[in-house]
Amino acid sequence: MTAELVRGQNHPVSQSRVEIRVSAGTPVLALASLADEQGRLTGTEVLAHPGARSLPGVHAPADLADRHTFAVDLDAVAADVHRVGVLLVLPPGGPVRFGAVPASYVAVAAADGGTEIAGYTLTGLDAETAVTAVELYRRQGAWKVRAVGQGYADGLGALLADGGMPAPAARELAATALRTAAPAKEADVTLAAMPTLVGDLRTPQTPAQAPAPAPEPPDPIPVSGVPYAGTPGPAPTGDGSPPTISYTHPRRRRTSSEPPEPAPRAAAAAESGQPPRPVAGDASGWSMDERLYNQVWGMFEDLARTVAAYRSAVEFADSRMDRELDDALSDPRHRIGGSGNAARDTARARREELVAQAQAVLDRDLAQLIAEAEVVEPALPASYARWDNPVWHGHRTPEEGPLALRLGDLHLPERPDLRIPMLVRVPLERGLWIDNGRTGSEAAMAMDTDRLRRAAMDMAVAHAVRLLAVHPADRFSVHVIDAAGAGAASLAPLVRAGVLAAPPAAGAAGVTRTLAELTRRVDLVQMALKAGAPEDLPPDVDTADQLLIVHDFPHGFDDRAVTQLRYLADEGAAVGVHLLMVADRDEASAYGPLLDPLWRSLMRLSPVPDNHLADPWVHHAWTFEPDLPPQGSRVLDQALDRVAEARRTTRP
């Protein structure tokens, strides 16, 4: 279980060999400092840097880059070293302060690519150019990691001098470290526009003469491989109360590091003591769709972080109560008379008071998010909207494709009725896998197999209809492999509207023919792009994007077909061939680990509520619920009728 740390908090490190992973919002120099028990940098070997990368137990990276990995062997650290600090330094010629770049993320993980033990996001920085991100420290023979997040505006030299080094030596060592760092590779330079969160992010395309908008949020990531992050409580302040922590992310309604001028609405609300009334599209972006997209992701992050703060406060209250109860039981004076009971009652009362305070803050933040959701949801365009949104009644096939698609809703147990739209950017960079198996999900195990499979196929058809309806009429061609014909009932709307490129492929012959056609298209487009002549494709090659729906895999697939399917999953998205699988992984177990890369390359979705997705900020396990048309609704048929009509009118 990964612990998300806040500034000043610590967490045990039970393994001697660990990795320290750094993900920064801009190319930085990553160093390691070695200090004694008082934190003093003494001796000749106190800094692992590009010119001297290896010190006993520590191996530092060599390059100036936005991602780094340290190798640390705590058993090999010298006996007089009690603190191993991870330092991040902005290079000359880059951003002038950490407050002007997205927050960096530092994680301590098991060695050789193992799971994370603890992670820390460096928020709240301003003028600093060199910071101590985290430190591993030795206490009573055991090692812990502490989130530090403090630095110096005057750079690395000032940081080293504050650690006890003579100022001239500190300046010389800092200059040496900066001089010996290899520059970042051109492809790795993302500058300040790239946020540092768990998962890779992409920067939206913007006009060259305009300032860059807020960075694009990442897609949710599967919990598998990213364990659920319990959020231990923060370290207490001097009076024993938990510190005040702001989990609001910096991009919400702010396009620079400077505080914005208050809007009249916000100013009036501030005077009245009430939060400003939310407005749909109140985020940065070049279009209303982009502003709504960024606003939805802002709500997603705010909900993740406010719940993290609540859980952290509750765990702090629990740990404080446990400590006070232990102290009461260990005091011989409390074993006689009723003083022991009084001490226990006092400890429990303090715990309840802290939890009540945390609950009040959570309720306040949730009420604000609910109010925002109430104005944002009705304003969403069709590609982001639920199927029951009135926007579908007047929807027409657009002339341009959308920014993103809605795949469903996400919510947390603290407020299940507060649903955040799960939006993913298009074109899809990963295929989708709708899991119609019964293992791994309590809701799926409680459902009849036939109903579950029908629900999964209905969900796939709904995604296909949305994709067709929100793109230009000639943008997508849809192919279906349904080898056994078991999905005919769900596919009926697509077949009836005549929007499929061909009738659903049945039997082994149909599987072979469809996969061969799409594999050929991928090969030809790749060759044309490499040759710089995409206009020279053969006339029989469909230049529209392709969506392949595969139902009942691996029925009808031989070894060659399986290889072709894997090829389409790996190579297809880059050239406009997208995969949507409806399958039970257990049914493909006969292929053994051969198909593991296929499953990992797809984004798993569930036709029933399932908490298999994690946010990229604090790694809560979110419950995903698919967005399906209301029972008895004809919204899919109406959307398909408009797609079919648009195709008839656009054909020559």
N, C-alpha and C positions, 0 to 999 in steps of 0.2 A: 504494500500500500504506500503510495507516494504522499509525503507530507508537504503541503504548501506552506511555506514559512512567510512570516511577516517580519519587518525590521526588528531586530533584537531577540527574535525567537531562536531556540536551538532544538536540535533533534539528534538522537543517538545514531552513530555510524557503527554498525555491528561487524562490517567486513573490513579486512585490512587492505585489500586491493580494490580501489575504486577509480572511476572516471569522473572528472568534472567537466561538464558540457556547458559551453557558453554559446548563446544565440543572441547576437546584438543587432540593433536596428541600423547599424552602420559599421564599416570596417574599423576595428579597434585592435590595439595591441593587448594581448593577454599575457600576464606575468604571474609568477608565484613568489611570494615572500616567505622567509623562514624567520621566526622570532622566538624569543625565550618566553618564560612563563609570564613575565610582565609586559610582553608585547614589544620588547626592544629588539631592534635589528642590529645585532653585534656580530663581529667576526668578518671573515673575508667572503664567505659564501652565504649571502642572505637573499639573493634574487635570482630566480630562474627566468632567463629572458632569451631572445633569439640568438644572442651571441654566446650564451652559456646556458643551453637548454636543460641540461641535466644536473641536478643536485641530488644528494642521497635521498631516495624515496620519491622524488618529484621529477617529472619530465614535462617541460612546457612546450607549447606549439611554436613554430618558427615564423609563420607568416602574419602579415597584417590582413585580417579578414573579418567577416561578420559572424563566422562560426568557428569555434575552437573546441579542442578536446585535450584535457590534461590527463596524464596517467600518474596515479599516486599509489605508492606502496607504503602504508603507514607503519608497517613493521620495519621498514628500511630507513625511516626517518631517524636522524641522529637523536641520541638520548636527551641532549640539551635543547632540542627544538620542541616547543610546546604549541606553536601556532603556525599553521600553513595558510597564508592568505592568498586569495585570488584577486588580482588587480586588473582593472580594465582602464586603458588609457586611450584618449583620442589623439590621433596623429596630427602633426603639423600639416596645415593645408586642408584639413577636413572640417567637420562641424566644430564650432567654437565652444560648445558646452553640451553636456548630457541632457540638459533640459530641453534642447531643441531637437532631439532625436527620440524615436520610440523607445520605450523601456526595454532594457536587456533582461534576459532570462538566464539564470544559472542553475544547474541541477547537479546533484551528487548522485551517481548511479553505480551499480555493480560493474565491475570491470568487464571488458570485452563485449561491450554492447548490451549489458544487462539492463534490468529495469531500474527506474529511478527510485532513489531512497528519499530524497527531499529536493524541493525546488523553490526558487525565490525569484520574484520579479522585482527589479529595481525601480520602484516608483518614487515620486517625490523629489527627484534630482532637479537642479537648476543650473547654477553656474559652474559646477564641477567639470573638470577635464580629466581627472584621474580619480578613481574610486576603488575602495576595497569592497568587493561584491559580497563575498562570503569568506569565512575562515573555518578551517578544521582545527580544533583545539583539543589538547589532551587534558583530561580531568580525572584524577584518581585512577590512573591506569587505563582509562577508556577514552575513546575518541568521540567527539560530537561535531556537528556542523552548526554554525551560527550565521544567521542572516545579518549582514552589517549595513551595506548600502550607504556608506559615508565616504566623502572624498574631499578634494581640494581644487579650488579654482586655479591655483598656480601650478598645477600639473604634478607629474610624477616626482619631480625633485622635492617639492614641498611635502608630498606624502611620505617619502623616504626619510626626509629630515625630521618629520614629526614622529617617526618611529625610532629616533635615537641616533641616526647617522649624522656625522658632521656635515654641515651644509655644503661645503665644497665637494666632498665625496658623494653626497646625494645627488648634486647637480651633474657630476661627471658620470655617475652610474646611469642616471636617467637619460643623458645624452647618448651614451653607448647603447642602451637598450633600444632607443628609437632609431638610431642610425643603422643598427644591424638587422632590423626587421625587414623581411622581404615584402615588397608591395603586394597588395591583393591582386589576384587575377582579374582581368577586365570583366569576365562574366560574373564575378562575385561582387562587384561594386554595385551596391544597391542604394547607397547614400541614405539620407534621412527619411525618404518617402516610404521605406519598407519597415513595417512594424515587426517586432520580435515576439512571436507567440509560438505556442506549440503547433507545429505543422508549417508547411510552406505556404507563403502568401504571395499574391500577385498584385501588381500595381495597376489600377485602371488606366487606360489610354486617355490622355488629355491633350488639348491643343498645346503646341510647343511654347507659345507666347504667354500662356496662362499659368498661374501657380498650380502646383499639383494638389488634387483634392485629398481628402482623408484616405488612408490606405484601405484596400479592400479586405474585408474580414475573411478568415479561412472557413472552409466547410467544417462541419462537425466531424470528429474523428472517431473510429470505432474504439470502444472500451478495451477490446482485446489488444494487448500490447501497450496500452496506456491504462494502468490500473486505476481503480477508483481512488480519488484523492481524499482521504480523510484530512480534515484541516485542524490540526492541533491548536490549542489556544495560544494566544500571544503571551509573551513574557509580561509579568505584572509591572506596573509603574511603582514609584517609590512608596505610594500609600497602599499598595496591594490591589488597586483596582485595575481592570484591563485598560490598555491604551485605546484611544480613539483612532480608528483606522478607516481611511477612505478607500472604498473599493470601486468608486466610480471611475470608469476608464477615461483617459484624457481626450479622446476624440469626440465625446458627446457634446454637440453644439459648440465646438471650438475648432478653429482651423489653424491656430498658431499656438505657441507656448505662452503668449501674452493673454491676460484676462480680457474677454470681449467687453465692448461697451454694452451696458444693460439696455435691452429693448424696452419700449414704453410699457408693454404688457408685463415684462418681468419686473420692471421697476415698481409698477403699481402693486403687483403681487407682493413684492418684498416689503413695501410700506404697510400692507395689510397683514403681513405675517403669514400669508398663504403661499404655497408653491405656485409657480407660473402655470397657467392653463396650457396643457400640451397641444401642439399643433402638428398635423400630419405634414411630413416633408421637412421637419425642422432639423435638418442635417446638411452636411456639405455634399456637393455633387453638381454635375453639369446639366442634369435633367431631373424632372420630378421622379422618374423611376429610380435613378441613381440615389437621390436623396432619401427616398423611401427605403431603398435597399440598405443604405448605411444606417438609417434610423432603426430598422428592424434588428440589424446586427448590434447596434448600440444597446437596444433593449435586452437582447440576448446576453450581452456581456454584463450589463448592469444587474440583471437578475442572478447571473452566476456569481457575481462578486458580493452582492448583498446577502445572498444565502450563505456564501462562504464566511462572511463576517459573523453572521448569526451562529452558524455551527461552531466557529472558532470560539465565540464568546461562551457558548454553552459548555464546550469542552473545558475551557478555562475555569468556569464556575464549578464544574464537576471535579476537576483536579484540585482546585483550591479547597473545596469541601473535604475531599479525601485527605488532603494534607492536614487540615485542621482537626479532622476526626482522629487521624493517627497521632497527632500531637496530644490530643485530649486523652486518648487511651494510654499513651506512654507516660503521662504525668501521674505519679503515685498519689498526688493530692486529690485527683478526680476519681479515685477508686473507692473513696469513702464518702458516704452521704450522697446527696443529690447533685453535687457539682458536675459530675461526669455527664449526667443527663442534660443539665443546663448547657454545658459546652457543646454537646451534640446538637441540641436544639438551635443554639446560636449559629453553628456552622451551616445547618440546613437552611435556616432563615436567610443567611447571607447568600447562599447559593440561589435560593428562590428569588431574592431581590435582583441579583445579577441577571438571571434568566429573564425576569420580567422586563428589565431595562432593555436587554437584547431583543426581546419579542416586540417591544414598543417601537424600536428602531426598524425592525424588519417589517412590521405592519405599516409603518409610515412609508417605507420605500416601496413596498408592494402596492399600496394604495396609489402611489404616484405612477407606477408602471401600469397598473390596471387602467387608470385614467388615460394613459398614453395609448394603450392597446385599443381602447374603445374608440379613439379618433383615428388611429392608424389603419386598423383592419378594414373599415368601410372605404378607405381611400386607396386601397391597393389596386394596381392594375391586374388584368386577368391572369397574367403569368404568375403573380404572387398570391392571388386571392383564393379563398376556399371556393369549392364548387357551389356552395349555397349563397355566395356573394351576388348581389343584384347586378354587378358589373357584367356578368355573363349574359344577362338578358339582351343587352344592346351590343354585345361584342361582335366585331367584324374582323375578318382576317387582315392583319396589319401589313404594311409595306416594308417594315423593318423588323428584324428579330429582336427578342427581349434581352434584357441584361441577365436575368436569372429565372429559375423555375422553383415553384413550391413543391416539395416532395411530401410534406406532412407538417405535423406540429410537434413541439417539444415542451415538456413541462417537468417541474420538480415536485417532490412530495409535500414541500412546505406550502404550496398553493397550486394544486392541480388544475384549477380553473383558469389560471393565467397561462395561456398558450402562446408560445413564440413560434411564428412561421419558420420552418426549416427551408431556407433558400439556398440553392446552389447555382453557381455561375454557369452560363452556357456560352459556347459549346461545352458539353460535358467532357471533362478531362479523364474521368473514370467511368467505367461501365457500372450499371446498377444490377444488383442481385436481390430479388425478392424471395425471401426464404420461406418456402412452403412446407418445411420440415417441422416436426413436433418436438425436437430436442433443443434444449437451451433456452426455452421460454415457457414460463408457467401458464401464460394465457394460451399458447399454442398447444400445450399438453392437455389442457382442459377442453379443447375444441375437437369436434369430430373431424377426422382426416379429410373427408370429402368436402366439408364446408370450408376447412382451412385452405385447401387447394383452390377451391372456387374463389375465395376471397383474395388469394394471392394473384390469380389471373385477372380478376376484376381490377385489382390495383394496377397491374401492368397495363391494362387497356386504358385506364383512366390517365396514366402518365403519358401514354402514346397520344391520346386525344388532346391532352393539354399541349404537348409538344407541337402537334400539327396545327392546333387552333391559334397559337400565339406566334407562329412564324408565317412568313409569306407563303402563298399557296403552293409554289413550286420549290420550296426550300428543302422539304424532307420527303424521302421515299421510305415506306415502311415494309419490311419483310417479316414473315412469321414462319418459324419452324414449330410445328405441332405434330410430331411424328405419329403419335397414336390417336390424334384427333380428340383428345380429352378436353381441350380448351375451347371447343367449338361454341359452346353457349356464351362464354365471355367474349369471344372474338366476333360474335354475330353483329354488333354495331359497326365494327370496322369493315366487315365483309359487305354488309347491306349498303353502306355509304359508298362503297367502291373506291376507298382511299388507299387500299393496299397495292403495292407494286405488282403482286401476283397472288393467286390464291394461297392460303396457308400450305406450306410444304408438308407432305405426309409421307411416312415410310422412310426407309433407309435411302431410297433413290432421291426423294425430295430433299432430305438432309444433305446428301452429297452435292446435288445440283446447286442449292442455295449457297452453301459454304464455298463452293468452287467459284461462283460468280462474284461473291463479295471479296474473296481472297484475291482474285484476279484484279478487281478494281483497286484494292489497296496497293498491290504490286505496281500497277500501271501508273497510278497517281504518284507514288513514291519516286518512280523512275523519272516521270515528267518533271517533278519538282527538283530533283537532283540535277537534271539536265537544263533547268532554267527555262523550260518550254511547256508550261502547263496547258497552253492552248493547243498543243499537238496531240492531245489524247485521241484515241480511236473514236469514231462517231458513235459506236454502240456503248460507250461508257457513260453511265448516268452521272452527271456532274453534281447532282443534288446530294445533300447529306443523306446518309443511310442510317436507318434504325433497324436493328435486327432483334426481334423478340424470340427468345428460345424457351419453349415450354416443355416440361417433362424430360429435361436432360437427366441422364444420358441415354434415354430410350431412342433407338435408331442411330446411335453414334458408334462408329467403329474407331479404331486407333487413329486412322488418318483424319477422320472428322474431328476427333478430340484435339489433335495437333492444330488443325486449322482454326478451331474455335479459340484456342489459346493464342494463336497468332493474331486473330482479330481483336482479342481483348488487349493485347500488348501494343499492337501497331495501328489499330484501326482509328482510334480517336484522333490521332494527329492528322489524319487525312479524311476525316468526315464520316467514318463508319463507327457507329455507337452500338453498344451491346446492352440489352436488357434481358436478363435471365430470370426465369421463374423455376426454381429447382430446390431439391432437398439434397444437401451435401452428403448425407448418409447414404443416399441411393447411389452416389458416385464413388463410394468407398472402395469398390473393387479395383479402381485405378490406383489406390494407395496414395503415397505422397506426390505422385505425378501431377495431380491437379491442385496441390496446395498453392502454387503461385497464381493460379487462376482465381481462386477464391480471395486471396489477399489483394489482388488487383482490382476487385470490384467493391463498391460500396454496398454493404448489406443493409437491407431494409426489411421490415417485418409487416405482414398484413394485419397483425394484432398488436396491441400495446406491448412494448418491450423496451427495457432500459439498457440497450446495447450501444448507445452513442455517448460520447463525452465531449464537453466543450473544450476549446483549445486554451482556456485561461486557467481554470482551477481544477479541471478534470472531474467535475461532477458527473455522475451517471444520470443521464436524462432519459425520461420515458418518451419514446417516439410513438406517435399515433398517425396512421396514414390518413390522408385527406381523400375521402370518397364521396361521390354524389349522394344526396339524401335518398332514402328509400322511396322508390316510385317516381323520382325526378327524371325528366327527359333532357336534362342539361347536356348530357353527352351526345345524344342524338341531334339536338339542335346545333351544337358546336360542329359536329361532323357534317351536317347538312350545309352549313356555311362554308366549311372547307371544300366540300365537293362542288358547291356552286362557284366558289372562287376559282377552282381549278378549271372548270368548264369555261369560264369567261376569260381566263388568261391564256388558254391554249390557242395556238395559231390556227 
